[in-house]
Each structure stands twice: as C-alpha cells, then as structure tokens.
Amino acid sequence: MRIVLIGPPGAGKGTQSERIVRHLGIPHISTGDMLRAAIQEKTRIGSLATEYLSSGRLVPDPLILQLVGERLSKPDCEIGYLFDGFPRTQGQAVSLDKFLGDLKTPLDLVLELQVSEETLLERLAQRGRADDHPQVIRERFRAYRDQTKPLSDYYRDKGLLVTVHGGGTPDEVFQHIVKAVQNHVPGEDAK
Ligand code: AMP
C-alpha cells in the first residue's frame, strides 16, 4: 500500500503514522524526520534546510524531491510506504505523481486528518518541539493553509482522498483510519 497522510501541524500525523506503519508493515517516510536528521548530521541538505525549519516555512521543493527520490529508491519501499508530511505543495504532488506514474506504482490512498483549530493549538502547546514557538507555529499554519490544504482538492479530484476526524484519542483516530483504509481499498483488510 502506498499512502499519503496529510494534516495541519498538531493533527497527530506522527502518532498515527507510527500506528499505521506498524499495522501495515510498511516503511514510514517522514520528510520532517528526515530533515531533522539531516540537520543533526550536518549534511548539505541539512544546512540548507535549517533556516526553513526554524522559521516554520516550507523547504524548497527541489531539496524535498531529492530527499524523497533517494528514499524511494531503497528496496524496502517496494512493498509500499506511508508518506507523513509529504507532499506539502502542489509542485511536490505533481512531481510525485509523475515519478510514481513512470514506475507504474500509483498512490492507493490519501488520508487527511481534520482537527479543530482549538484542539490543534492545545496539542502543540503540550508538545514542546523546537519549532513549536508561537511565531513559528503561526507560520507553519499559514504554510499549511496556503500551500498544503489545496492538496485535498487535488487528491479529491483524483478519487484518492479520505478525510478522517482526528479530534479523538489516538486509539479512536486510529480506528477511524483502519476503517477508512478498509473501505477505500477493498480486499486490503487494512493490510
Ligand atoms: P513536520 O515534522 O512534518 O511538521 O515538518 C517540520 C518542518 O520541516 C516543516 O515546518 C517544514 O519546514 C519542513 N518540511 C517537512 N516536510 C516538508 C515538505 N514535504 N516540504 C517542505 N518542507 C517540509
């Protein structure tokens, strides 16, 4: 299964991703985690990405597409994968479609976590990640609204989008996701 998980900052993408990949036995591809690792390891991409992560802006598409392209070429991706936080722009989505189209391995499903703004702010306040400062959070919300949210229409038009209510407990949200996968990809038995 090839799945994309999108949702605003604080929607629970990281938490749910861990559960989904454990359940389906597929790799977890989080561009945010990959960028944080690159920064830690002081790679070229890491040094180019630092200012974007610390200000809450999106890293330019070419850097992200390079990271993802390298990751997808690893053999563990042959059985499928879950993208967490990618794609985040129309340009990334179009490039991904083209790349996967050439390989004849299209996406199966795009899960969108929908959570009220009040809940998002509460969760971010509890989390305490380096980019969870009020001004950076505002910028990340703006990037989500302007650049990432339009992807729901893009994927809805392709018949791939399933919106899941992400406001409950992690267990409740995960149950919604398992059901959505079963309904959307018949015969998958969520596996
Ligand atoms: P995340 O861990 O997914 O919330 O991502 C943290 C930060 O990494 C974001 O605020 C962006 O600066 C950067 N980032 C992660 N994924 C992407 C992406 N697909 N495109 C552009 N920037 C990204």
Boltz pocket constraint, residues with backbone or C-beta under 6 A from the ligand:
constraints:
  - pocket:
      binder: B
      contacts: [[A, 9], [A, 31], [A, 32], [A, 33], [A, 35], [A, 52], [A, 53], [A, 56], [A, 57], [A, 58], [A, 59], [A, 60], [A, 64], [A, 84], [A, 85], [A, 86], [A, 87], [A, 88], [A, 89], [A, 92], [A, 140]]
      max_distance: 6.0
